[in-house]
Amino acid sequence: MVARIALIALGVAACGAAVLLATSRAAGAPAAPAVLHVGDTVRIAGTDVGCAVARRDGATTVECLPVRKIAGAYATLTSSSTVRVVRFRTSTVAQTVFRAKQHDSNPTTCR
């Protein structure tokens, strides 16, 4: 269970880093948030990770994966209500290792 939570955190962090790095400018200069659309891609500087915005099952999804898909590598697919972590078995075949869905878009808290 802890490993799954760590994978989710890694996926969310990778997506956040992709957006942050895509919008960063020269050191010290304030960066305006980037608005990405379906079909846009970003490469994270200093890594072999790239992210793309795609439409899957009717939902806009951010997919972050290694530039070279090799066996054993992981990728994340995140939409507004779901997250999926996949592990590449070969360079073209991936297997889902974790999937989660937020069922209620209006969560409440207990007091």
GUTORPA-342415 format. One record per residue (C-alpha): residue number from 1; residue in one letter; x, y, z. Coordinates in pm, whole numbers, always signed. Example, Ala and Ser with C-alpha at 12.3 -4.5 7.8 and 13.67 -1.06 7.14 Angstrom:
2
kolke:1; rose:A; xx:+1230; yy:-450; zz:+780
kolke:2; rose:S; xx:+1367; yy:-106; zz:+714
end
This chain:
111
kolke:1; rose:M; xx:+0; yy:+0; zz:+0
kolke:2; rose:V; xx:+282; yy:+240; zz:+87
kolke:3; rose:A; xx:+450; yy:+165; zz:-246
kolke:4; rose:R; xx:+129; yy:+248; zz:-431
kolke:5; rose:I; xx:+92; yy:+577; zz:-248
kolke:6; rose:A; xx:+455; yy:+657; zz:-329
kolke:7; rose:L; xx:+390; yy:+586; zz:-697
kolke:8; rose:I; xx:+88; yy:+817; zz:-696
kolke:9; rose:A; xx:+289; yy:+1089; zz:-527
kolke:10; rose:L; xx:+565; yy:+1042; zz:-782
kolke:11; rose:G; xx:+319; yy:+1072; zz:-1069
kolke:12; rose:V; xx:+156; yy:+1386; zz:-934
kolke:13; rose:A; xx:+497; yy:+1537; zz:-860
kolke:14; rose:A; xx:+615; yy:+1460; zz:-1213
kolke:15; rose:C; xx:+311; yy:+1628; zz:-1364
kolke:16; rose:G; xx:+353; yy:+1930; zz:-1138
kolke:17; rose:A; xx:+723; yy:+1950; zz:-1218
kolke:18; rose:A; xx:+649; yy:+1930; zz:-1589
kolke:19; rose:V; xx:+417; yy:+2227; zz:-1576
kolke:20; rose:L; xx:+647; yy:+2421; zz:-1345
kolke:21; rose:L; xx:+956; yy:+2361; zz:-1556
kolke:22; rose:A; xx:+770; yy:+2429; zz:-1879
kolke:23; rose:T; xx:+671; yy:+2772; zz:-1753
kolke:24; rose:S; xx:+1000; yy:+2870; zz:-1588
kolke:25; rose:R; xx:+1210; yy:+3144; zz:-1740
kolke:26; rose:A; xx:+1550; yy:+3288; zz:-1656
kolke:27; rose:A; xx:+1643; yy:+3263; zz:-1289
kolke:28; rose:G; xx:+1470; yy:+3530; zz:-1084
kolke:29; rose:A; xx:+1217; yy:+3622; zz:-1352
kolke:30; rose:P; xx:+856; yy:+3558; zz:-1255
kolke:31; rose:A; xx:+694; yy:+3297; zz:-1473
kolke:32; rose:A; xx:+335; yy:+3317; zz:-1590
kolke:33; rose:P; xx:+144; yy:+2990; zz:-1567
kolke:34; rose:A; xx:+138; yy:+2798; zz:-1891
kolke:35; rose:V; xx:-194; yy:+2679; zz:-2026
kolke:36; rose:L; xx:-151; yy:+2350; zz:-2206
kolke:37; rose:H; xx:-401; yy:+2210; zz:-2455
kolke:38; rose:V; xx:-466; yy:+1863; zz:-2595
kolke:39; rose:G; xx:-175; yy:+1782; zz:-2823
kolke:40; rose:D; xx:+81; yy:+1998; zz:-2636
kolke:41; rose:T; xx:+400; yy:+1835; zz:-2512
kolke:42; rose:V; xx:+673; yy:+1937; zz:-2270
kolke:43; rose:R; xx:+1017; yy:+1796; zz:-2193
kolke:44; rose:I; xx:+1154; yy:+1834; zz:-1841
kolke:45; rose:A; xx:+1502; yy:+1986; zz:-1846
kolke:46; rose:G; xx:+1775; yy:+1770; zz:-1699
kolke:47; rose:T; xx:+1568; yy:+1451; zz:-1719
kolke:48; rose:D; xx:+1464; yy:+1191; zz:-1972
kolke:49; rose:V; xx:+1095; yy:+1258; zz:-1896
kolke:50; rose:G; xx:+843; yy:+1410; zz:-2129
kolke:51; rose:C; xx:+477; yy:+1491; zz:-2075
kolke:52; rose:A; xx:+190; yy:+1529; zz:-2317
kolke:53; rose:V; xx:-171; yy:+1639; zz:-2291
kolke:54; rose:A; xx:-404; yy:+1388; zz:-2455
kolke:55; rose:R; xx:-769; yy:+1292; zz:-2458
kolke:56; rose:R; xx:-837; yy:+942; zz:-2323
kolke:57; rose:D; xx:-1184; yy:+800; zz:-2265
kolke:58; rose:G; xx:-1330; yy:+1148; zz:-2313
kolke:59; rose:A; xx:-1114; yy:+1309; zz:-2042
kolke:60; rose:T; xx:-818; yy:+1542; zz:-2081
kolke:61; rose:T; xx:-516; yy:+1355; zz:-1944
kolke:62; rose:V; xx:-155; yy:+1448; zz:-1867
kolke:63; rose:E; xx:+79; yy:+1162; zz:-1955
kolke:64; rose:C; xx:+434; yy:+1169; zz:-1821
kolke:65; rose:L; xx:+675; yy:+902; zz:-1934
kolke:66; rose:P; xx:+1039; yy:+844; zz:-2017
kolke:67; rose:V; xx:+1147; yy:+969; zz:-2358
kolke:68; rose:R; xx:+1286; yy:+620; zz:-2427
kolke:69; rose:K; xx:+1026; yy:+364; zz:-2326
kolke:70; rose:I; xx:+1229; yy:+70; zz:-2202
kolke:71; rose:A; xx:+1123; yy:-240; zz:-2011
kolke:72; rose:G; xx:+1093; yy:-162; zz:-1641
kolke:73; rose:A; xx:+1026; yy:+212; zz:-1685
kolke:74; rose:Y; xx:+716; yy:+372; zz:-1532
kolke:75; rose:A; xx:+470; yy:+628; zz:-1666
kolke:76; rose:T; xx:+180; yy:+820; zz:-1513
kolke:77; rose:L; xx:-154; yy:+921; zz:-1663
kolke:78; rose:T; xx:-347; yy:+1179; zz:-1462
kolke:79; rose:S; xx:-685; yy:+1340; zz:-1531
kolke:80; rose:S; xx:-907; yy:+1553; zz:-1310
kolke:81; rose:S; xx:-1058; yy:+1245; zz:-1146
kolke:82; rose:T; xx:-823; yy:+952; zz:-1213
kolke:83; rose:V; xx:-459; yy:+853; zz:-1184
kolke:84; rose:R; xx:-292; yy:+551; zz:-1341
kolke:85; rose:V; xx:+64; yy:+426; zz:-1310
kolke:86; rose:V; xx:+192; yy:+185; zz:-1574
kolke:87; rose:R; xx:+513; yy:-15; zz:-1602
kolke:88; rose:F; xx:+655; yy:-95; zz:-1943
kolke:89; rose:R; xx:+701; yy:-468; zz:-2000
kolke:90; rose:T; xx:+862; yy:-398; zz:-2339
kolke:91; rose:S; xx:+920; yy:-77; zz:-2531
kolke:92; rose:T; xx:+565; yy:-97; zz:-2669
kolke:93; rose:V; xx:+363; yy:-285; zz:-2405
kolke:94; rose:A; xx:+276; yy:-141; zz:-2064
kolke:95; rose:Q; xx:+84; yy:-293; zz:-1775
kolke:96; rose:T; xx:-123; yy:-94; zz:-1526
kolke:97; rose:V; xx:+25; yy:-134; zz:-1178
kolke:98; rose:F; xx:-199; yy:+114; zz:-997
kolke:99; rose:R; xx:-527; yy:+289; zz:-1074
kolke:100; rose:A; xx:-738; yy:+520; zz:-858
kolke:101; rose:K; xx:-1052; yy:+720; zz:-924
kolke:102; rose:Q; xx:-1204; yy:+1002; zz:-727
kolke:103; rose:H; xx:-1573; yy:+914; zz:-719
kolke:104; rose:D; xx:-1712; yy:+1230; zz:-563
kolke:105; rose:S; xx:-1616; yy:+1559; zz:-724
kolke:106; rose:N; xx:-1756; yy:+1747; zz:-423
kolke:107; rose:P; xx:-1589; yy:+1585; zz:-122
kolke:108; rose:T; xx:-1694; yy:+1683; zz:+229
kolke:109; rose:T; xx:-1511; yy:+1660; zz:+558
kolke:110; rose:C; xx:-1633; yy:+1534; zz:+894
kolke:111; rose:R; xx:-1624; yy:+1773; zz:+1187
end
